[in-house]
Amino acid sequence: MSSSAKPLLSVRGVQKSFTMHLRGETRLDVVDDVSFDLAPGECVVLGGPSGVGKSSILRMIYGNYAVDDGEILVREGDGGFADLAGGDPRLVIRLRRDVIGYVSQFLRAVPRVGALDVVAEPLLSRGIDRDEARERARALLRRLNLPEALHELPPATFSGGEKQRVNIARGFITDHPILLLDEPTASLDAENRDIVCEMIEAKTSAGTAILGIFHDEVVRERIATRTIDVTAFSARRAAA
């Protein structure tokens, strides 16, 4: 599919700032008038130097950060759009379950829960049988070269690269129409980086709309269908 298809995500005039309560209520502007669409089959990269607001944009779209102004319109299964910027917690939970997947930079897992169950959990929450969910999780962990001996162990003691592979498997195991990726290959070696690129390409070929941050130039050149320069929306740049 191409960017001419009806978008799955429309970001319109989004603004974000933080109030520094320990710095005399100083207001720190982050981004202003962020506007773009994301269509099925695209892998759009948020570009620009560190500090311009790339991760903040992803976190607003996932509902982790509140929006000061603007709209984040997400297409649901019935074809209508829901405005995630409204901040309704029930809407955020529903969209995360049904529409928006997310691979963050860091794995946040429940202590003492094994890697296999961490990866399978998103399927279980959608009503998939436990045995099937665990088998699909096992297949993904094998593909990402996580040793079988680690599958039943909690990821807390894993290396950074091992944790990230668990994180990636968890994010990729579902068929969410929209997938947000925040530096998914940062802790990976070349072999596993290539595998993740193949997984991204398979997702976009199936019609998933991907929005991500990739500081690895090799990865960007391989998977990006287009790049959005977030510098154009950076409130800090405007203030300078």
C-alpha positions as a printed Julia matrix, in Angstrom:
240×3 Matrix{Float64}:
   0.0     0.0    0.0
   1.1     3.58  -0.48
   0.84    6.92   1.25
  -2.11    7.74  -1.07
  -4.27    5.26   0.89
  -6.65    6.52   3.57
  -4.49    7.25   6.62
  -4.62    5.15   9.77
  -3.23    8.06  11.79
  -3.64   11.82  11.35
  -1.71   14.16  13.63
  -2.98   17.71  13.42
  -1.48   20.83  15.05
  -0.14   18.98  18.09
   1.68   21.02  20.71
   3.56   19.76  23.78
   5.32   21.45  26.69
   6.44   20.44  30.17
   6.18   22.46  33.37
   9.31   22.19  35.51
   7.81   22.28  39.01
  11.23   22.16  40.68
  12.47   25.06  38.55
   9.98   27.73  39.55
   7.19   26.4   37.28
   9.33   27.08  34.22
   7.59   26.03  31.01
   9.68   23.99  28.58
   8.22   23.98  25.07
   9.0    20.78  23.13
   7.09   20.66  19.83
   4.57   22.91  18.13
   2.13   22.37  15.24
   3.12   18.75  14.58
   1.07   17.64  11.58
   1.38   14.53   9.39
  -0.49   11.42   8.21
   0.5     7.77   8.4
  -0.96    5.36   5.83
  -1.12    1.55   5.64
   2.12   -0.01   4.39
   4.33    2.97   5.26
   7.4     2.94   7.48
   7.85    6.58   8.36
  10.98    7.65  10.24
  11.03   10.62  12.6
  14.34   12.31  11.88
  16.41   15.09  13.4
  19.03   15.47  16.15
  18.55   14.45  19.77
  16.33   16.78  21.77
  13.97   17.96  19.02
  11.01   15.95  20.35
  10.96   12.65  18.41
  10.31   10.42  21.41
   7.77   12.88  22.79
   5.77   12.58  19.57
   5.71    8.77  19.84
   4.68    8.92  23.5
   1.83   11.33  22.75
   0.56    9.04  20.0
   0.67    6.08  22.4
  -1.08    8.09  25.12
   1.85    8.21  27.57
   2.09   12.0   27.34
  -0.81   14.43  27.44
  -1.26   16.82  24.51
  -1.43   20.58  25.11
  -3.25   21.3   21.87
  -4.16   19.62  18.58
  -5.61   16.26  17.5
  -4.28   12.7   17.23
  -6.86   10.93  15.1
  -6.63    7.13  15.03
  -8.71    5.06  12.61
 -10.57    2.24  14.34
 -11.88   -1.0   12.9
 -15.22    0.52  11.91
 -13.46    3.11   9.74
 -14.18    6.02  12.07
 -11.55    8.13  13.79
 -11.03    8.5   17.54
  -9.15   11.5   18.95
  -6.55   10.1   21.33
  -5.48   13.64  22.28
  -8.62   13.93  24.38
  -6.91   11.81  27.02
  -9.84    9.5   27.86
  -8.14    6.58  29.69
 -10.7     4.05  28.43
 -10.08    5.15  24.85
  -6.31    4.91  25.32
  -6.61    1.36  26.69
  -8.89    0.31  23.83
  -6.64    1.75  21.15
  -3.58    0.1   22.67
  -5.37   -3.24  22.73
  -6.82   -3.07  19.22
  -4.96   -0.52  17.07
  -1.58    0.77  18.32
   1.41   -1.41  19.2
   4.6     0.02  20.7
   8.21   -1.08  21.1
   9.91    1.28  23.53
  13.64    1.65  24.16
  13.4    -0.26  27.44
  11.67   -3.48  28.46
   9.34   -3.03  31.42
   8.34   -6.49  32.57
   6.68   -7.87  35.69
   9.3    -9.38  38.02
   9.51  -13.19  38.09
   7.51  -13.56  34.85
   9.46  -15.55  32.26
  10.39  -14.11  28.87
   8.0   -16.45  27.04
   5.01  -15.2   29.04
   6.14  -11.57  28.71
   6.04  -11.95  24.92
   2.78  -13.94  24.91
   0.87  -11.52  27.17
  -0.44   -9.2   24.41
  -2.04  -12.21  22.71
  -3.53  -13.48  25.96
  -5.09  -10.06  26.58
  -6.81  -10.36  23.21
  -8.31  -13.76  24.01
  -5.8   -16.05  22.28
  -5.43  -19.54  23.81
  -2.45  -19.73  26.18
  -0.75  -22.65  24.43
  -1.06  -20.95  21.04
   0.15  -17.62  22.44
   3.21  -19.25  24.02
   4.03  -21.17  20.86
   3.89  -18.0   18.78
   6.04  -16.26  21.38
   8.56  -19.09  21.28
   8.78  -18.9   17.49
   9.54  -15.17  17.62
  12.18  -15.57  20.33
  13.83  -18.31  18.29
  13.8   -16.09  15.21
  15.49  -13.36  17.23
  18.16  -15.84  18.4
  17.28  -15.73  22.1
  18.69  -18.97  23.57
  16.05  -21.56  24.53
  17.55  -21.74  28.02
  16.38  -18.15  28.63
  12.78  -18.54  27.46
  11.35  -19.47  30.86
  13.57  -17.08  32.84
  12.6   -13.52  33.88
  14.31  -10.95  31.62
  15.5    -8.8   34.55
  18.96  -10.43  34.53
  19.31  -10.54  30.73
  21.85   -8.44  28.84
  20.68   -5.25  27.14
  20.53   -6.93  23.74
  18.62   -9.93  25.13
  16.08   -7.68  26.85
  15.58   -5.74  23.64
  14.91   -8.91  21.68
  12.22   -9.85  24.2
  10.84   -6.31  23.86
  10.76   -6.56  20.06
   9.1    -9.97  20.1
   6.41   -8.66  22.44
   5.73   -5.67  20.17
   5.69   -7.66  16.94
   3.6   -10.64  18.1
   0.26   -8.91  17.48
  -1.29   -7.61  14.27
  -1.95   -4.03  15.37
  -2.65   -1.81  12.33
  -0.23    0.84  13.71
   3.17    0.04  15.21
   5.38    2.59  16.98
   9.1     1.82  17.24
  11.49    3.78  19.46
  15.07    2.75  18.62
  14.27   -0.99  18.37
  17.7    -1.95  16.98
  19.87    0.19  19.29
  21.19   -2.69  21.44
  21.42   -5.33  18.71
  24.3    -6.86  16.81
  24.35   -6.8   12.99
  22.72  -10.23  12.59
  19.74   -9.45  14.82
  19.47   -5.95  13.39
  18.99   -7.51   9.95
  16.34   -9.85  11.34
  14.41   -6.92  12.8
  14.61   -5.11   9.45
  13.12   -8.21   7.8
  10.34   -8.23  10.4
   9.61   -4.55   9.73
   9.5    -5.18   5.98
   7.1    -8.09   6.51
   4.82   -5.89   8.62
   4.67   -3.08   6.06
   4.1    -5.59   3.24
   1.09   -6.84   5.2
  -0.27   -3.27   5.46
   0.89   -2.26   8.93
   1.63    1.46   9.3
   4.92    1.94  11.15
   6.22    5.14  12.73
   9.67    4.95  14.25
  12.91    6.48  15.47
  16.11    4.91  14.11
  19.48    6.52  14.71
  21.19    3.74  12.75
  21.64    5.15   9.24
  21.92    1.69   7.66
  18.56    0.7    9.15
  16.91    3.99   8.14
  18.02    3.68   4.54
  16.77    0.12   4.35
  13.29    0.4    5.87
  12.13    4.03   5.56
   9.49    4.83   2.97
   9.85    8.51   3.94
  11.32   10.68   6.68
   9.72   13.48   8.67
  12.23   16.07   9.92
  11.01   16.83  13.43
  13.3    19.88  13.54
  10.56   21.69  11.62
   8.23   21.2   14.61
  10.76   21.76  17.38
   9.65   24.56  19.72
  13.21   24.81  21.02
  14.48   25.59  17.55
  11.82   28.29  17.16
  12.79   29.8   20.52
  16.43   29.91  19.47
